[in-house]
Amino acid sequence: MLQAAKISAGRVVRVGVVGVGVMGSNHARVLAEFPGVVLAGVADADRQQAHSVGSTLGCPALGSIEELLDRGVDAVSIAAPTHLHRDIALACIARGVHVLVEKPIASTVVEGDDIIRAARCAGVILMIGHVERFNPAVQAIAEAIRNEDILSIAITRVGPFPPRMSNVGVVIDLAVHDIDLICWFTGSKIVEVQPQLSNAVAEREDIALLQFRTASGVLAHINTNWLTPFKARTVHVATKRKYVIGDLLTRQVTECYGFQPDGSYSMRHLSVGHAEPLRAELTAFIKAIREGTPPAVTGEDGVASLAVAIQCLNGRADTDIARKSTPYIEVVPARRRPRAALLKS
């Protein structure tokens, strides 16, 4: 069994980033500013994009994961297209390199399991980039409902069609964040799914109304779409003793409590931090590497969310989630349907 080299507290951690599009370039930006961390290089098949990011941040720009690994890195942040996650992660793990994989962990549950198994055998840290867990508003909500008897969760995540072309629809692009949050808030797995999907203006699903039941009995609902002309991100959690409302964009969290027989209640605004979620996520990744502790978001967490998302796409309500071997994510960009086609439909 290959064991990754232990990184002492005083040694600099050499980290690389693979895939420097919108998300990956932000990973590189944050890592370049970390004390005790050296951004050892960025890699992207689009060498022009890699050069642009590398020049801005003052680090080597490379064209492949192999070139990056040959420079000697301790860890890699993988923000490449999802269908490449498995092969890139396995290449890193085979060299004893710790990996953070952007959500979703892979194209299929089987591929995600392959990554988990390889990381476990190699003794390296595998963390999944479910960055919403590190949103200060989400953390304030989690703290407010800690040890509470949760009854229901309702999450809205909507906005306009993304300017970037995506090879997935709203379930994988948006709802997977909230599937993870439901499991994290409740400390329970999702056992029942009732999905309603539609594609109004895109070739993939751009509207999703998803209902869930967790093993602990919590009812949950996700409303997500690419049709709303403005972004909205809200979380409502009902417990037996309180009702918590959070706006993930404005980072305002309100708690209603002290319910009386006459319908009156008290209300207060909760304290919310100001940390950048991505910075907090990457800090947790580096901390796990240095201390050899389990990451904040495990590979198993990532596979669990992916499996439920695939279940939603398959329109299945049962809890027997199949281990799929064929990718649900095709390497084909999502596109708006032409206006003429919409008029005819």
Phi and psi in degrees as a GROMACS rama.xvg file:
@    title "Ramachandran Plot"
@    xaxis  label "Phi"
@    yaxis  label "Psi"
@TYPE xy
-76.5221  131.83  LEU-2
-114.05  130.132  GLN-3
-64.7974  143.909  ALA-4
-63.0332  135.386  ALA-5
-72.9435  136.898  LYS-6
-103.159  112.764  ILE-7
-68.6703  160.374  SER-8
-59.9095  -32.2643  ALA-9
-88.9029  -10.2277  GLY-10
-86.9055  143.252  ARG-11
-69.7298  138.79  VAL-12
-95.5525  122.648  VAL-13
-92.753  117.488  ARG-14
-123.038  140.334  VAL-15
-119.033  162.892  GLY-16
-124.757  130.25  VAL-17
-110.288  120.408  VAL-18
90.5429  99.8385  GLY-19
-118.875  54.0718  VAL-20
-79.0211  -145.273  GLY-21
-60.0448  -52.8087  VAL-22
-72.3835  -45.1693  MET-23
-62.8496  -37.354  GLY-24
-66.0089  -31.5012  SER-25
-70.0332  -39.5792  ASN-26
-56.2346  -48.0339  HIS-27
-62.8986  -42.0186  ALA-28
-58.257  -48.4414  ARG-29
-66.3418  -45.3122  VAL-30
-62.3821  -34.6831  LEU-31
-64.7092  -21.4411  ALA-32
-96.3735  -7.52646  GLU-33
-72.1373  133.935  PHE-34
-70.8352  140.777  PRO-35
77.3419  9.06824  GLY-36
-129.49  138.518  VAL-37
-114.68  126.597  VAL-38
-77.824  99.9027  LEU-39
-76.7661  -15.303  ALA-40
162.08  159.836  GLY-41
-122.833  142.139  VAL-42
-128.961  137.564  ALA-43
-157.585  141.12  ASP-44
-60.4815  -27.701  ALA-45
-84.4463  92.8162  ASP-46
-63.1513  -30.4312  ARG-47
-64.5659  -42.7735  GLN-48
-65.9234  -42.6632  GLN-49
-60.1408  -42.2815  ALA-50
-64.7313  -39.6505  HIS-51
-61.8869  -47.2524  SER-52
-68.9729  -43.9292  VAL-53
-61.3569  -40.6899  GLY-54
-65.5893  -40.994  SER-55
-63.7993  -39.3555  THR-56
-98.5759  -4.67851  LEU-57
71.5981  40.9418  GLY-58
-133.486  162.366  CYS-59
-60.7068  141.855  PRO-60
-111.024  124.946  ALA-61
-126.313  164.21  LEU-62
-104.709  -3.45662  GLY-63
-154.921  162.229  SER-64
-65.9957  -34.3879  ILE-65
-62.1056  -43.4709  GLU-66
-61.6421  -38.8447  GLU-67
-67.5076  -45.6363  LEU-68
-63.6885  -34.7466  LEU-69
-66.0625  -17.4948  ASP-70
-81.6421  -7.30889  ARG-71
80.9857  88.3006  GLY-72
-120.971  151.125  VAL-73
-89.3033  -29.8448  ASP-74
-151.056  155.752  ALA-75
-135.872  136.909  VAL-76
-100.464  122.69  SER-77
-104.211  110.162  ILE-78
-124.039  27.5337  ALA-79
-77.6934  169.556  ALA-80
-52.7619  145.764  PRO-81
-56.6362  -37.6124  THR-82
-67.1902  -10.2865  HIS-83
-99.7598  -8.00513  LEU-84
-55.4581  -47.8036  HIS-85
-59.6826  -51.8511  ARG-86
-65.1097  -39.8774  ASP-87
-67.34  -44.809  ILE-88
-62.0255  -44.0473  ALA-89
-64.6297  -36.4178  LEU-90
-63.5962  -40.8043  ALA-91
-68.0697  -47.9409  CYS-92
-61.2391  -37.6343  ILE-93
-61.5166  -22.2973  ALA-94
-98.8679  10.6563  ARG-95
72.9039  28.1275  GLY-96
-101.169  132.622  VAL-97
-69.0446  147.639  HIS-98
-134.337  139.281  VAL-99
-112.24  122.731  LEU-100
-110.684  122.585  VAL-101
-60.1545  150.762  GLU-102
-70.8058  149.844  LYS-103
-74.0511  160.258  PRO-104
-57.0828  -35.664  ILE-105
-164.133  -177.576  ALA-106
-78.1796  -27.0528  SER-107
-139.889  163.853  THR-108
-62.8156  -39.8543  VAL-109
-60.2906  -44.8508  VAL-110
-64.7536  -38.6821  GLU-111
-62.5806  -42.2514  GLY-112
-62.8804  -36.4139  ASP-113
-59.6046  -42.525  ASP-114
-65.8517  -45.1725  ILE-115
-60.0985  -46.6694  ILE-116
-62.8141  -42.9596  ARG-117
-64.9064  -43.4728  ALA-118
-63.1816  -40.6532  ALA-119
-64.1641  -43.893  ARG-120
-66.3141  -34.1801  CYS-121
-84.9846  -13.8438  ALA-122
71.3266  31.7285  GLY-123
-107.724  159.644  VAL-124
-76.0126  130.465  ILE-125
-122.192  115.765  LEU-126
-122.941  144.552  MET-127
-106.246  138.13  ILE-128
-83.5953  63.9674  GLY-129
-87.9516  80.5127  HIS-130
-65.7129  -22.689  VAL-131
-63.603  -25.0222  GLU-132
-60.3865  -23.9049  ARG-133
-97.4474  2.74253  PHE-134
-65.439  125.581  ASN-135
-54.8389  -33.4826  PRO-136
-67.2015  -41.2288  ALA-137
-63.082  -41.1023  VAL-138
-67.6168  -34.1998  GLN-139
-66.5662  -39.4217  ALA-140
-63.3666  -46.5847  ILE-141
-58.1237  -40.3194  ALA-142
-68.3869  -38.6489  GLU-143
-66.2752  -30.8908  ALA-144
-102.044  4.79974  ILE-145
-59.2817  132.091  ARG-146
65.9807  10.5424  ASN-147
-89.0241  156.03  GLU-148
-88.3105  95.631  ASP-149
-74.8497  134.091  ILE-150
-103.335  -46.2394  LEU-151
-152.636  156.524  SER-152
-135.36  130.89  ILE-153
-127.243  123.942  ALA-154
-124.325  131.84  ILE-155
-115.691  127.557  THR-156
-140.041  95.2157  ARG-157
-131.668  165.557  VAL-158
173.72  -177.957  GLY-159
-75.6329  165.576  PRO-160
-57.1073  129.765  PHE-161
-66.0068  139.241  PRO-162
-64.388  -31.4343  PRO-163
-77.4118  141.623  ARG-164
-77.8513  132.256  MET-165
-119.171  150.785  SER-166
-98.1462  16.3579  ASN-167
-136.19  170.099  VAL-168
-101.16  -164.539  GLY-169
-69.5965  -25.0126  VAL-170
-64.6509  -47.3579  VAL-171
-80.4392  -37.615  ILE-172
-72.9767  -39.7023  ASP-173
-117.391  -54.3299  LEU-174
-64.276  -26.8715  ALA-175
-61.7837  -29.2017  VAL-176
-57.1794  -46.4804  HIS-177
-81.1916  -27.9425  ASP-178
-60.2777  -43.7282  ILE-179
-63.5751  -42.0661  ASP-180
-64.2133  -39.4899  LEU-181
-59.7746  -46.2114  ILE-182
-65.5254  -39.1943  CYS-183
-69.4365  -45.1697  TRP-184
-60.3085  -42.4208  PHE-185
-89.5083  -17.73  THR-186
62.6748  30.8507  GLY-187
-142.809  154.05  SER-188
-88.4639  156.647  LYS-189
-82.531  129.32  ILE-190
-117.162  -12.2697  VAL-191
-142.042  135.424  GLU-192
-129.695  134.869  VAL-193
-130.107  91.2905  GLN-194
-94.2041  142.488  PRO-195
-126.695  117.575  GLN-196
-125  150.967  LEU-197
-154.583  152.647  SER-198
-119.141  106.393  ASN-199
-88.0005  -47.4429  ALA-200
-127.415  -4.24853  VAL-201
-115.147  166.064  ALA-202
-79.0722  -20.5791  GLU-203
-108.576  175.883  ARG-204
-61.7191  128.337  GLU-205
-120.022  2.91743  ASP-206
-134.021  132.105  ILE-207
-143.21  124.894  ALA-208
-115.731  111.233  LEU-209
-119.515  128.08  LEU-210
-116.664  142.686  GLN-211
-137.411  158.798  PHE-212
-130.497  132.056  ARG-213
-91.5842  166.676  THR-214
-61.6164  -26.0528  ALA-215
-84.8966  -1.36814  SER-216
95.2141  3.8695  GLY-217
-74.8814  135.157  VAL-218
-94.0035  135.717  LEU-219
-136.94  153.653  ALA-220
-142.364  135.495  HIS-221
-122.337  127.968  ILE-222
-115.241  115.679  ASN-223
-140.828  143.979  THR-224
-162.239  168.487  ASN-225
-112.155  26.6725  TRP-226
-107.409  -20.8601  LEU-227
-72.2755  131.379  THR-228
-71.3348  -7.85216  PRO-229
-135.512  158.611  PHE-230
-80.4173  139.494  LYS-231
-142.938  134.98  ALA-232
-139.153  102.217  ARG-233
-131.208  150.901  THR-234
-131.682  129.395  VAL-235
-120.82  127.052  HIS-236
-125.854  123.763  VAL-237
-104.363  128.524  ALA-238
-121.806  177.308  THR-239
-67.3725  -24.4935  LYS-240
-113.434  -13.6416  ARG-241
-154.86  166.992  LYS-242
-130.617  121.996  TYR-243
-113.657  131.035  VAL-244
-121.091  127.481  ILE-245
-129.767  135.73  GLY-246
-105.24  113.553  ASP-247
-77.4251  -13.9986  LEU-248
-89.403  -48.4922  LEU-249
-83.176  -13.3717  THR-250
59.7454  45.4498  ARG-251
-111.246  130.222  GLN-252
-126.847  126.879  VAL-253
-120.278  139.667  THR-254
-119.782  125.892  GLU-255
-103.895  134.085  CYS-256
-155.023  177.779  TYR-257
64.3779  43.7909  GLY-258
-66.4284  133.262  PHE-259
-111.611  158.943  GLN-260
-58.0948  -27.7688  PRO-261
-84.2464  4.41791  ASP-262
93.0387  -5.17511  GLY-263
-79.0792  159.086  SER-264
-159.984  169.139  TYR-265
-104.359  158.53  SER-266
-140.629  142.711  MET-267
-148.576  150.898  ARG-268
-91.3434  132.111  HIS-269
-90.2905  152.363  LEU-270
-70.5917  132.222  SER-271
-128.359  135.567  VAL-272
-73.7395  179.526  GLY-273
-124.057  11.2342  HIS-274
-65.3713  145.227  ALA-275
-71.3473  123.714  GLU-276
-53.9654  -45.257  PRO-277
-63.9119  -39.4711  LEU-278
-63.2623  -41.5875  ARG-279
-65.1479  -39.426  ALA-280
-63.0857  -47.8699  GLU-281
-68.9164  -31.4721  LEU-282
-62.2791  -42.3277  THR-283
-64.4066  -37.0501  ALA-284
-64.0384  -49.1718  PHE-285
-63.5559  -39.489  ILE-286
-61.201  -44.0504  LYS-287
-62.2728  -37.9831  ALA-288
-65.3698  -47.6956  ILE-289
-66.5414  -39.253  ARG-290
-95.105  -10.5416  GLU-291
66.1572  31.038  GLY-292
-102.529  160.24  THR-293
-58.7193  141.509  PRO-294
-70.4695  160.948  PRO-295
-63.9332  -34.3573  ALA-296
-126.963  111.53  VAL-297
-84.1053  167.552  THR-298
-61.0191  -37.1037  GLY-299
-62.8837  -37.9853  GLU-300
-60.4385  -44.2561  ASP-301
-64.1832  -41.693  GLY-302
-67.8212  -38.2182  VAL-303
-61.1505  -44.5904  ALA-304
-66.4802  -41.2793  SER-305
-62.2327  -43.3644  LEU-306
-61.2407  -41.666  ALA-307
-67.4164  -40.2387  VAL-308
-61.5316  -42.9328  ALA-309
-63.8686  -39.5039  ILE-310
-59.1372  -40.9796  GLN-311
-63.1247  -43.3237  CYS-312
-66.0046  -31.0581  LEU-313
-81.596  -7.65727  ASN-314
68.7714  29.5442  GLY-315
-102.519  136.527  ARG-316
-95.4644  -16.1884  ALA-317
-75.9039  168.201  ASP-318
-99.1832  -1.30333  THR-319
-83.6032  88.0436  ASP-320
-79.3526  118.375  ILE-321
-70.9134  146.374  ALA-322
-86.5108  99.2309  ARG-323
-87.2142  144.017  LYS-324
-108.285  -13.5856  SER-325
-99.7805  135.875  THR-326
-62.9357  137.8  PRO-327
-88.2583  -15.8561  TYR-328
-101.149  113.096  ILE-329
-87.1227  152.553  GLU-330
-85.5452  58.0035  VAL-331
-134.942  125.535  VAL-332
-63.0504  143.813  PRO-333
-75.9723  142.091  ALA-334
-137.118  152.37  ARG-335
-68.8568  142.417  ARG-336
-75.0847  144.118  ARG-337
-56.5091  147.383  PRO-338
-56.1943  -37.1334  ARG-339
-62.8829  -39.9825  ALA-340
-65.5936  -35.9314  ALA-341
-65.8507  -39.1218  LEU-342
-67.1076  -31.1371  LEU-343
-80.0278  -26.524  LYS-344
